[in-house]
Amino acid sequence: MNTNKIKHIGVFTSGGDSPGMNSALYAIAKTAEATGIKVSGFRKGYEGLIDGDLVQFKSHELQKLTQKGGTILKTARSKRFLELEGRKKALQTLNANKIDALIAIGGDGTFKGLLAFSEICDIPFIGIPGTIDNDISGTDYTLGFDSAVNTAIENIDKIKDTAESHNRVFIVEVMGRDSGYIAIHSGLATGADAILIPESGKDLIYLLDKVKNYDSEDAFLVVVSEGDEIGAELVSSKIKEVNPNVDLRITKLGHIQRGGNPSALDRMLGIRLGVEAVKSLLQSENNVMVGILNNQLHFTSFEEVVKQHEVNKELKELLELFGKQKREK
């Protein structure tokens, strides 16, 4: 397709919501208006594409919402889009509304959907990484990750206060799906005694070795990623096996990590990625995600983005370094 003839861009948010999505939507609308392009938003992700649930975007309206968490377009996971019939209905919606290009903000599931959609739809697709899990290749950070980590840190700090008052062992479960990024960042930043992530098989061994003789006046803090195969409850039982005298509590932070105002980093990330998404369409990019690597804008094909992404080597080394170290008595 000749991208110089792009007159109407569709945009949607898909999968889990993440702080910073509204900043990206604002940047998309602002950049499109500056180049004379119309922008429409589809509500509820791929469901909106199928049902034609369309709203018109005006940048001055979105400008007021850059500090708001979540996504004003709503989001959803779509079983219907997994079927060819659902994708055909989505294509009919695009044709009926004369959509020339599509920008999707979401995670790997969103980009897998675009890859499947590209088999029957020939308009250009651009992706923006939006997930608190930070589990996508091709970018150092995804929209919402920094905000989620800051929320986790704020709450873990408060938990640590009460844990110190009672000499308790506290297990705090954070989100992250199958990725340990939130657990590592929030655990290291709060001085956790142990951090358990899906990508490591040694972390439980280090934890039990540390906690078996725990009788300190200080709190003992364990941060567990929700995707870890052990899980907070099983970690609790394992700790009790090696040290039955500990006073132990479990706290699951859950979806509180998704909400709240986006951090400065996530707001700026949304703006940078939103602007570049529109510019890249005018430069004939297609089926790529725009991300940030080494603080530089970077394009990665959807085929590379959806490959399995794990915690990087440096963070694994930090995890092992701090995980092995025992407290001095």
Disulfide bonds with the S-S distance in Angstrom:
none
